[in-house]
Amino acid sequence: MPTVFAHLRRPRWRSLILLALVLAPLLWPVQQLAQRYYLAKLVEQNHQTLDLYVANLLGSLRRYEVLPPILGDLPALRQALATPKDPQVIAAANRLLEQVSQQTGAQVVYLMDADGNSLAASNWQQDDSFVNRNFAFRPYFREAIAGQLGRFFGLGTTSGKRGYYFAAAMRDAGRNLGVLVIKVDFDHIETLWGNTPEQLLVTDAQGVVILTSNSQWRFTASRPLDKVERMAIMANLPYPTQAPPPLRLKNEEWLRQDRQLLETGWTVSILSPRSLLDRPVRTAMVAAGGLLLLLLLALGLLMQRQRHYLERIALDSRARQELEQRVLERTEDLERLNSRLKDEVLEREQAQQELLCAQDELVQASKLSALGTMSASISHELNQPLAAIRSYADNAGVLLDHQRIEDARGNLKLISQLTQRMASITAHLRAFARRDRHAPESVALQPALDDALALLAKRRRSLEVELIRDLPEATLWVQAGETRLRQVLGNLLANALDALSEVAPPRRLWLSSTLSDYGVELQLRDNGPGFSAQALQRAREPFFTTKTSAQGLGLGLAICDTLMRSLGGELVLSNHPSGGAVLTLRLRAVEQGIKPQSAEDFVV
Ligand code: ADP
């Protein structure tokens, strides 16, 4: 893998975890913010709850605080103060107070004389009735006598029940006649709070809890009590105990809000467990964490996509590079091929040049060869008539010696004919070399054959060759040239005699002819050794011979074949099944015609 792509292969998730570790501290301010937010919300909520509660408390108190002065003016009660010994008056007062208690909801309403003796009470019928008791020791009595509205929180000495006392003096011309007291029950206020995690508590001026939603905290001291306070407690007995135990609250566990009630000297507090904040903060943290995680995931995906994109770009560019490289290599290959082609073309041109030169040389060589062939042919063809001339001349000499003038003349005439024939042969050879074409002519076959036989008669006789003729009486007219036909026949007969000379007698030579579709077929058969296999194939080639150089030149059959083809005929070589060679001349048959004087016969 090239180093370019190495960075793309690094595990992405490791960097994401690192990123998460870096981002994790971000959750701390989130937590702080959430805590502050929910704290503010809780404080606000508590504030409202506290307001409500305080309003409720104050409402309850104010409802009752106005009652003692009003009730103090009731004539029945004043009558009771005036005639405390009159049981009827006291009974009427009792009933009145009971009625008031029922109507106002006050726990107890009672009437005291100026010395603190209770004359009548709303609970006059109950066992723990307040009637005929003395409450002069109670601070509210003292305050009322002093001309103030007496206020006091404490347990009833008789009932043992908590309550808030309002007391007002009943006066007449500046003289205290008595005191009317209303005791209000606050138990129901505690029950109003219900079962909420927030706790409410009301502490009095000494800091002792007098009302609370948590019963364990009731009558505990929220702060250390000084000596005067402890003395006052011992004197007034507001609580079930004279030494209230300390209220043990862990400040870090609670969120506390206070409100002072000036008219009572109380402090109303609301306490919320700080654990209330935990859940929403935790939820906020989880949400923030989730959001962060989502952001990280999105970031991861984005990075992955970017990585894929980069990878694709890298792949594309690599593919492009490879393509360019391939194109480059291909171009180089093509250039190499091109230059090789150029070289080859040059070589071809050179070879062609050389070929042309070789052809020129070949033409020259073939000309020389043709020259050689022709000269060899000429000497071969002329040797036979020369030999005949020599023999006729010798005979003529002998005949003259014997005074046989006529016979000698005959021989000389024959010599003259032969020279004429030799001239014809040379002319023919020249024509053969030039491939001259002669107009077809009709030639009588049998006379031409007789002429050829006559030329070789002496040799045939010396070899004792039996001639078997199977030719029709009627003249066979063939398309040929007179001289050329005789030349062919002479050659073939000479070859037959040569072949027969190689075998012992009886030596036979068959001459026969047949008429075929083609024309006339003349067959010359001997009972010599026949053609060897090689001779059958090559006998027509110039200079092919199986004879010694003195006997043969290998031109006879070559000339015959050429002449036959120039005559429009054919020469076929074969062996007879019973031995010996068979040479067939195929000639075109023509209509009987007057034998014209052949032009070639006069050529010199
Ligand atoms: P040459 O007679 O000078 O050899 P030719 O062309 O006439 O040349 O003959 C070629 C060869 O064909 C001869 O050498 C001989 O082997 C063969 N041949 C020709 N005629 C005959 C024949 N009648 N019988 C057997 N062989 C023959």
Boltz pocket constraint, residues with backbone or C-beta under 6 A from the ligand:
constraints:
  - pocket:
      binder: B
      contacts: [[A, 491], [A, 492], [A, 495], [A, 496], [A, 497], [A, 498], [A, 499], [A, 526], [A, 528], [A, 529], [A, 530], [A, 531], [A, 532], [A, 535], [A, 539], [A, 541], [A, 544], [A, 545], [A, 546], [A, 547], [A, 551], [A, 552], [A, 553], [A, 554], [A, 555], [A, 556], [A, 557], [A, 558], [A, 580], [A, 581]]
      max_distance: 6.0
